[in-house]
Amino acid sequence: MTTTFVEQLAWSAGPAIAISDGNSALSYEQLSCQSARAATAIRARWGHGGYVVVKAQSTVDFVATLLGVMFSGNCPVPVNPETPASDLEYIVGKSAAPGVLEPIPAADLAGLAETRDPAPQLPTMVLFTSGTTGYPKGSVVSHANLIHSCSAMAEYLRYREFPSAAVVLPLYYSYGLLSQVLCQLTVGGKVRLISDFRNVPKFAAIVNDEGLQTFCGVPSTYHTLAMFHGMSPLSMPGVRILCSAGAALDRSRFQDIKSIFPNSTFFNNYGMTEAAPRISYISEDDERFHQNSCGRPMRGVEVRIVDPETHVPLPEGEPGMLVVRGANVTAGYLNDEAVTRRAFTADGWLISGDIARMDAGYITITGRHDDIFNSGGEKVAPLEIERVLALLPGVEAAAVTGILDERRGMIPVAFLKLQSPLNRRQILQELKGKLVAAKIPQRYYEVSGFPMTANGKLQRRRLDPGDGTHVLREIL
């Protein structure tokens, strides 16, 4: 009989605190009870054997509801609560979900029976991520994928030795949900959800007062902490494990980070949603840490560098496409055979889309083969933004690319061919509610045209604010 992921959680930890959000806290016994009651409510409303889209809020009730979907014999599809209506409609349609579920408050479950009947034949969850077509694609995370990934991550991050986590990352990201929340719950750890990271002193007080031992962020998270530390010193000596992922970390801030967390070991990580979510890591005590390497593959993961077109393996040190396989790697995308087929080599390796080189087993990422880029840890597909911009009043055509940014790694910038005059305020007003914050371009340029190939395809890599051939002005 296949073991399901939800059955692998540390339910035997019983009275130990499993999760807290500052408003409520649940022990493992209480989390099991609330999740099982949520399962009863979900099964009564929507049956079992299907997919349930859940709004991923940073709350105890969301985590209990997510596990409740699993216990109900369904597969959860967590989504950003601010997902635009058009994207949400697409996700619901692609997953054939009966609707969208808000996290169920504990008070609404009082008196219900408990259901614990997970479905081993279904994935443990589906995580939608940006696709090159401009539409999200649903990465299927199997029970075996997540069981292996949590085991391997907990091992190298020493979660059993340091069983508590401060979680500021959104729970619709695989990084926060899988590598922090669910991974800690497999070892009997305490998860502390912190929904508002903007109040840095309050965040530091929570970490210190509650004795939290591990923390994960994206480069912009650490940029924020370092900037605040420069104005008002911070100290969180109880934190023993630090993680960064989602984009390259600015190593010039490393000493500031170590000053804030003086007793920590820092890990830089590389991964993707399709790897649930980890591929490789490197710790600060590795001699190659400051060489911009993202380390060696995690246990159970194999990596190759291949020719981007032929997928023939390349000699060591030569840059090419990074491909990956392992027990944590997805088998494909939900209800999307064509996209799945394009995502793998003929011999079954997942194509990452990243250009990299390998030296003595160490991976160094050198760029993206396609146009998708990371902004503050979130994948951004230019075509997705372009589709929205092109429908704005006064816009004839739009093109988007990413440019380097100190805080977020890269930020989206838009180039617009206008039919009538527009200013930045008008554009931002029109975009409200149509794109999530990370995907709203930070700067806008009016252009006379776009750099194109001989056969009429847009050359996004040639989009440049300093391009005097096409750029007329910055839209202010």
C-alpha positions as CSV (number, residue, x, y, z in Angstrom):
1,M,0.0,0.0,0.0
2,T,1.3,3.4,-1.0
3,T,2.2,5.7,1.9
4,T,0.7,9.2,1.6
5,F,2.6,12.3,2.7
6,V,0.1,13.5,5.3
7,E,0.5,10.1,7.1
8,Q,4.2,10.8,7.4
9,L,3.8,14.0,9.5
10,A,5.0,13.7,13.1
11,W,1.5,13.1,14.6
12,S,3.1,11.2,17.5
13,A,4.5,14.5,18.8
14,G,1.1,14.8,20.4
15,P,1.0,17.8,22.8
16,A,4.0,19.6,21.3
17,I,3.2,22.8,19.5
18,A,3.0,22.2,15.7
19,I,2.0,25.6,14.4
20,S,1.2,29.2,15.5
21,D,0.4,32.4,13.7
22,G,0.3,34.8,16.7
23,N,-3.5,34.6,16.9
24,S,-3.8,30.9,17.5
25,A,-1.6,27.9,18.1
26,L,-2.2,24.1,17.6
27,S,-0.4,21.1,19.1
28,Y,0.1,18.1,16.8
29,E,-3.0,16.5,18.4
30,Q,-5.1,19.6,17.8
31,L,-3.8,20.1,14.2
32,S,-4.7,16.5,13.5
33,C,-8.2,17.0,14.9
34,Q,-8.8,20.3,13.1
35,S,-7.5,18.9,9.8
36,A,-9.6,15.8,10.1
37,R,-12.8,17.8,10.8
38,A,-12.0,20.1,7.8
39,A,-11.7,16.9,5.8
40,T,-15.3,15.9,6.8
41,A,-16.6,19.3,5.8
42,I,-14.7,19.3,2.4
43,R,-15.8,15.7,1.6
44,A,-19.4,16.6,2.4
45,R,-19.3,19.6,0.1
46,W,-17.2,18.4,-2.8
47,G,-16.8,14.6,-2.4
48,H,-13.4,13.0,-2.9
49,G,-11.0,11.9,-5.6
50,G,-10.5,15.3,-7.2
51,Y,-8.6,18.6,-6.9
52,V,-9.5,21.5,-4.5
53,V,-8.1,25.0,-5.0
54,V,-7.2,26.6,-1.7
55,K,-6.3,30.2,-1.0
56,A,-2.9,30.0,0.7
57,Q,-3.0,32.5,3.6
58,S,-0.2,32.6,6.2
59,T,-2.5,31.3,8.9
60,V,-3.0,28.2,11.1
61,D,-6.4,27.7,9.5
62,F,-4.9,27.5,6.0
63,V,-2.4,24.8,7.0
64,A,-5.2,22.8,8.8
65,T,-7.4,23.2,5.7
66,L,-4.6,22.2,3.3
67,L,-4.0,19.0,5.4
68,G,-7.8,18.6,5.6
69,V,-8.0,18.4,1.8
70,M,-5.4,15.7,1.9
71,F,-7.3,13.8,4.6
72,S,-10.5,14.1,2.6
73,G,-9.1,12.1,-0.2
74,N,-8.6,15.1,-2.5
75,C,-5.5,16.9,-3.8
76,P,-5.0,20.5,-2.7
77,V,-4.0,23.2,-5.2
78,P,-2.7,26.1,-3.1
79,V,-2.9,29.5,-4.8
80,N,-2.0,33.1,-4.1
81,P,-5.0,34.8,-2.5
82,E,-4.4,37.8,-4.8
83,T,-4.4,35.7,-8.0
84,P,-6.1,37.7,-10.7
85,A,-9.6,36.4,-11.6
86,S,-8.5,35.3,-15.1
87,D,-5.6,33.3,-13.8
88,L,-7.8,31.8,-11.0
89,E,-10.4,30.8,-13.6
90,Y,-7.7,29.1,-15.7
91,I,-6.3,27.2,-12.7
92,V,-9.8,26.0,-11.6
93,G,-10.5,24.9,-15.2
94,K,-7.1,23.2,-15.7
95,S,-7.5,21.2,-12.4
96,A,-11.2,20.6,-12.9
97,A,-11.7,21.8,-9.3
98,P,-15.3,22.3,-8.1
99,G,-14.5,25.7,-6.7
100,V,-12.1,27.8,-4.6
101,L,-11.9,27.1,-0.9
102,E,-11.1,29.8,1.7
103,P,-9.3,28.5,4.8
104,I,-11.9,27.1,7.1
105,P,-12.0,28.7,10.6
106,A,-11.8,26.3,13.5
107,A,-15.1,27.6,14.9
108,D,-16.9,26.4,11.8
109,L,-15.8,22.8,12.4
110,A,-17.0,22.4,15.9
111,G,-18.9,19.1,16.5
112,L,-17.9,17.5,13.1
113,A,-16.7,14.0,13.0
114,E,-13.1,13.4,11.9
115,T,-12.1,11.9,8.5
116,R,-8.7,10.6,7.8
117,D,-8.9,8.9,4.4
118,P,-6.1,10.3,2.1
119,A,-5.9,9.2,-1.5
120,P,-2.5,7.5,-2.5
121,Q,-3.5,7.5,-6.2
122,L,-3.7,11.3,-6.3
123,P,-0.7,13.7,-6.1
124,T,0.0,15.1,-2.6
125,M,-0.6,18.6,-4.1
126,V,-0.3,20.6,-7.3
127,L,1.6,23.9,-7.4
128,F,1.0,26.3,-10.3
129,T,3.9,28.3,-11.5
130,S,4.5,30.7,-14.4
131,G,4.8,29.2,-17.9
132,T,6.4,30.3,-21.1
133,T,3.0,30.4,-22.8
134,G,1.9,33.1,-20.4
135,Y,-0.5,30.7,-18.6
136,P,0.3,29.0,-15.3
137,K,1.3,25.4,-15.4
138,G,0.5,22.9,-12.6
139,S,3.5,21.1,-11.3
140,V,2.4,17.7,-9.9
141,V,4.0,16.9,-6.5
142,S,3.6,13.2,-5.7
143,H,3.6,11.7,-2.3
144,A,7.0,10.1,-3.0
145,N,8.4,13.5,-4.3
146,L,7.5,15.3,-1.1
147,I,8.5,12.5,1.3
148,H,11.9,12.3,-0.2
149,S,12.4,16.1,-0.5
150,C,11.4,16.7,3.1
151,S,13.7,13.9,4.3
152,A,16.7,15.2,2.4
153,M,16.2,18.8,3.3
154,A,15.6,18.1,7.0
155,E,18.9,16.1,6.9
156,Y,21.2,18.8,5.5
157,L,19.4,21.7,7.3
158,R,19.6,19.7,10.6
159,Y,15.9,20.3,11.3
160,R,15.8,17.4,13.8
161,E,18.5,19.2,15.8
162,F,16.9,22.6,15.3
163,P,13.1,21.9,15.2
164,S,11.5,25.3,14.9
165,A,11.1,27.8,12.1
166,A,10.3,31.5,11.6
167,V,8.2,31.6,8.4
168,V,7.8,35.0,6.6
169,L,7.6,33.5,3.0
170,P,4.2,33.3,1.4
171,L,2.7,29.8,1.6
172,Y,1.7,29.8,-2.1
173,Y,5.5,29.4,-2.8
174,S,7.0,26.0,-2.7
175,Y,9.9,27.4,-0.8
176,G,8.0,28.5,2.2
177,L,5.3,25.8,2.2
178,L,7.4,22.7,1.4
179,S,10.9,23.4,2.7
180,Q,9.8,25.2,5.9
181,V,6.2,24.4,7.0
182,L,5.7,20.8,5.8
183,C,9.3,19.8,6.3
184,Q,9.3,21.0,9.9
185,L,6.0,19.1,10.5
186,T,7.7,15.9,9.4
187,V,10.2,16.1,12.2
188,G,7.9,17.3,15.0
189,G,9.1,20.9,14.8
190,K,7.3,24.1,15.6
191,V,6.2,26.4,12.8
192,R,5.7,30.1,13.5
193,L,3.9,31.9,10.7
194,I,4.7,35.7,10.6
195,S,2.5,37.4,8.1
196,D,3.9,40.9,8.3
197,F,7.7,41.1,7.8
198,R,7.6,44.8,7.3
199,N,7.7,45.4,11.1
200,V,11.3,44.3,11.5
201,P,11.6,45.0,15.2
202,K,8.4,43.0,15.9
203,F,9.8,40.1,13.7
204,A,13.1,40.1,15.7
205,A,11.2,40.1,19.0
206,I,9.1,37.1,18.0
207,V,12.2,35.2,16.9
208,N,14.0,35.9,20.1
209,D,11.1,35.6,22.5
210,E,9.9,32.2,21.0
211,G,13.5,30.8,20.6
212,L,13.0,30.1,16.9
213,Q,16.1,28.3,15.4
214,T,15.7,28.4,11.6
215,F,14.8,31.1,9.1
216,C,14.5,31.2,5.3
217,G,14.2,34.1,3.0
218,V,14.9,35.4,-0.5
219,P,17.6,37.9,-1.2
220,S,15.2,40.8,-0.8
221,T,14.4,39.5,2.7
222,Y,18.0,39.7,3.7
223,H,18.4,43.1,2.0
224,T,15.6,44.4,4.2
225,L,17.2,43.1,7.3
226,A,20.7,44.4,6.4
227,M,19.3,47.9,5.6
228,F,17.4,48.0,8.9
229,H,20.4,46.7,10.8
230,G,22.5,49.6,9.3
231,M,20.1,52.1,11.0
232,S,19.2,50.2,14.2
233,P,21.2,47.1,15.1
234,L,19.4,43.8,15.2
235,S,20.5,40.6,16.9
236,M,18.9,37.1,16.8
237,P,21.5,34.9,18.3
238,G,19.2,31.9,18.8
239,V,18.8,31.3,15.0
240,R,21.1,28.4,14.0
241,I,20.2,27.8,10.4
242,L,19.7,30.4,7.7
243,C,18.6,29.7,4.1
244,S,18.4,31.8,0.9
245,A,16.9,30.8,-2.4
246,G,14.9,32.2,-5.3
247,A,17.7,34.3,-6.8
248,A,21.4,34.9,-6.4
249,L,22.3,36.4,-3.0
250,D,24.3,39.6,-2.9
251,R,27.4,38.3,-1.1
252,S,28.5,41.9,-0.2
253,R,25.7,41.8,2.5
254,F,26.9,38.5,4.0
255,Q,28.8,40.0,6.9
256,D,25.8,42.1,7.8
257,I,23.6,39.0,7.8
258,K,26.1,37.2,10.0
259,S,26.2,40.1,12.4
260,I,22.4,39.9,12.8
261,F,22.5,36.1,13.2
262,P,25.9,35.5,14.8
263,N,25.4,31.8,15.7
264,S,23.9,30.7,12.4
265,T,25.1,28.5,9.6
266,F,24.1,30.0,6.2
267,F,22.9,27.9,3.3
268,N,22.5,29.2,-0.2
269,N,20.0,27.0,-2.1
270,Y,19.0,26.4,-5.7
271,G,15.8,24.7,-6.9
272,M,12.6,25.0,-8.7
273,T,8.9,24.2,-8.0
274,E,9.2,21.1,-10.1
275,A,11.9,19.7,-7.8
276,A,9.7,20.1,-4.7
277,P,11.6,22.5,-4.5
278,R,15.3,21.8,-3.9
279,I,18.1,20.8,-6.4
280,S,21.3,21.8,-4.7
281,Y,22.8,23.7,-1.7
282,I,26.0,25.1,-0.4
283,S,26.9,26.1,3.2
284,E,29.0,29.0,4.3
285,D,31.8,26.7,5.5
286,D,32.3,25.4,2.0
287,E,35.4,27.0,0.4
288,R,33.4,27.7,-2.8
289,F,30.6,29.6,-1.0
290,H,31.9,33.0,-2.0
291,Q,32.4,31.9,-5.7
292,N,28.7,32.3,-6.5
293,S,28.3,28.5,-6.7
294,C,24.9,27.1,-5.7
295,G,26.7,24.0,-4.5
296,R,26.3,20.3,-5.1
297,P,23.1,18.3,-5.7
298,M,21.0,17.4,-2.6
299,R,20.8,13.7,-1.7
300,G,18.9,11.7,-4.3
301,V,19.3,14.3,-7.0
302,E,21.3,14.0,-10.2
303,V,22.3,16.9,-12.4
304,R,23.8,17.1,-15.9
305,I,24.8,20.0,-18.2
306,V,23.7,19.3,-21.8
307,D,23.6,21.1,-25.1
308,P,20.4,23.2,-25.0
309,E,19.3,22.0,-28.5
310,T,20.5,18.4,-28.7
311,H,20.5,17.5,-25.0
312,V,23.9,15.8,-25.4
313,P,25.9,15.9,-22.2
314,L,28.7,18.5,-22.3
315,P,32.3,18.3,-20.9
316,E,32.9,19.5,-17.4
317,G,33.2,23.3,-17.1
318,E,31.4,24.0,-20.4
319,P,28.2,26.0,-20.0
320,G,24.9,24.5,-21.1
321,M,21.4,23.6,-20.1
322,L,21.0,22.2,-16.6
323,V,18.8,19.1,-16.5
324,V,17.9,17.2,-13.4
325,R,16.3,14.0,-12.2
326,G,15.6,12.4,-8.8
327,A,13.0,11.1,-6.4
328,N,11.9,14.7,-5.7
329,V,11.4,15.7,-9.3
330,T,7.9,16.0,-10.8
331,A,6.6,13.6,-13.4
332,G,4.9,16.5,-15.2
333,Y,2.2,19.1,-15.3
334,L,-1.4,18.6,-14.5
335,N,-3.6,17.8,-17.5
336,D,-1.0,19.2,-19.9
337,E,0.7,16.5,-21.9
338,A,2.2,18.9,-24.5
339,V,3.9,21.1,-21.8
340,T,5.1,18.0,-20.0
341,R,6.6,16.5,-23.1
342,R,8.6,19.7,-23.8
343,A,9.8,19.9,-20.2
344,F,11.8,16.6,-20.4
345,T,14.6,15.3,-22.5
346,A,14.0,12.1,-24.4
347,D,15.7,10.1,-21.7
348,G,13.7,11.6,-18.9
349,W,15.7,14.5,-17.4
350,L,13.7,17.6,-16.4
351,I,14.9,20.7,-18.3
352,S,15.5,23.5,-15.8
353,G,15.7,26.4,-18.3
354,D,18.9,27.6,-16.6
355,I,22.2,27.8,-18.2
356,A,24.9,26.5,-15.9
357,R,28.3,24.9,-15.7
358,M,29.7,22.2,-13.4
359,D,33.1,21.9,-11.8
360,A,34.0,19.0,-9.5
361,G,30.3,18.5,-8.8
362,Y,29.6,22.2,-8.0
363,I,26.9,24.0,-10.0
364,T,27.2,27.7,-11.1
365,I,24.1,29.2,-12.7
366,T,25.1,31.7,-15.5
367,G,21.7,32.7,-16.9
368,R,18.2,31.8,-18.2
369,H,17.7,30.0,-21.5
370,D,14.2,31.4,-21.8
371,D,12.7,34.7,-20.9
372,I,11.3,33.8,-17.4
373,F,13.2,35.5,-14.5
374,N,13.0,35.6,-10.7
375,S,11.8,38.8,-9.0
376,G,12.2,38.6,-5.2
377,G,11.8,34.8,-5.4
378,E,8.8,34.7,-7.7
379,K,9.0,33.5,-11.2
380,V,7.9,36.2,-13.7
381,A,6.9,35.3,-17.2
382,P,7.1,38.4,-19.5
383,L,4.4,37.1,-21.8
384,E,1.9,36.9,-18.9
385,I,2.4,40.6,-18.1
386,E,2.4,41.6,-21.8
387,R,-1.0,40.1,-22.3
388,V,-2.4,42.3,-19.6
389,L,-0.6,45.5,-20.7
390,A,-1.7,45.1,-24.3
391,L,-5.3,45.3,-23.2
392,L,-4.9,48.6,-21.4
393,P,-6.6,51.7,-23.0
394,G,-4.1,53.6,-25.1
395,V,-1.6,50.7,-25.5
396,E,-1.0,49.3,-29.0
397,A,1.7,46.8,-28.1
398,A,3.8,45.8,-25.1
399,A,7.0,44.0,-24.3
400,V,8.5,43.2,-20.9
401,T,11.9,42.1,-19.7
402,G,13.8,41.9,-16.4
403,I,16.5,44.3,-15.3
404,L,18.9,43.9,-12.4
405,D,17.7,45.2,-9.0
406,E,19.7,45.3,-5.7
407,R,16.7,44.2,-3.6
408,R,14.7,41.8,-5.7
409,G,17.4,40.4,-8.0
410,M,15.5,41.4,-11.1
411,I,12.4,43.5,-11.6
412,P,10.0,43.7,-14.6
413,V,10.3,46.7,-16.9
414,A,7.7,47.5,-19.6
415,F,8.2,48.9,-23.1
416,L,5.0,50.3,-24.6
417,K,4.0,51.4,-28.0
418,L,1.2,53.8,-27.4
419,Q,-1.9,54.8,-29.3
420,S,-2.6,57.7,-27.0
421,P,-0.7,59.5,-24.2
422,L,-0.5,57.7,-20.8
423,N,1.3,58.5,-17.5
424,R,2.7,56.0,-15.0
425,R,-0.1,56.7,-12.5
426,Q,-2.8,55.9,-15.1
427,I,-1.0,52.6,-16.0
428,L,-0.7,51.5,-12.3
429,Q,-4.4,52.3,-11.7
430,E,-5.4,50.2,-14.7
431,L,-3.2,47.3,-13.6
432,K,-4.7,47.2,-10.1
433,G,-6.2,43.8,-9.4
434,K,-4.9,42.4,-12.8
435,L,-1.4,41.4,-11.7
436,V,0.1,40.4,-8.4
437,A,2.5,42.9,-7.0
438,A,5.7,41.1,-8.0
439,K,4.6,41.1,-11.7
440,I,3.7,44.8,-11.9
441,P,6.5,46.6,-13.9
442,Q,8.5,49.1,-11.9
443,R,9.4,51.3,-14.9
444,Y,7.7,52.1,-18.2
445,Y,9.2,53.3,-21.5
446,E,7.4,54.6,-24.6
447,V,8.9,53.0,-27.8
448,S,8.5,53.5,-31.5
449,G,9.0,49.8,-32.1
450,F,10.7,46.7,-30.7
451,P,13.9,44.7,-31.6
452,M,12.8,41.9,-33.8
453,T,14.4,38.9,-35.5
454,A,14.4,38.5,-39.3
455,N,11.3,36.3,-39.1
456,G,9.4,38.8,-36.9
457,K,9.9,37.4,-33.4
458,L,10.4,39.7,-30.4
459,Q,14.0,39.8,-29.1
460,R,13.3,40.4,-25.4
461,R,17.0,40.1,-24.5
462,R,17.7,43.2,-26.6
463,L,15.1,45.3,-24.7
464,D,17.1,48.1,-23.1
465,P,16.0,51.4,-21.5
466,G,19.1,52.9,-23.1
467,D,18.2,51.8,-26.6
468,G,18.2,55.0,-28.6
469,T,16.9,53.2,-31.7
470,H,13.5,52.3,-30.2
471,V,13.1,54.1,-26.8
472,L,11.5,57.5,-27.0
473,R,11.1,58.4,-23.3
474,E,10.5,57.1,-19.8
475,I,6.8,57.3,-18.9
476,L,6.6,59.2,-15.6
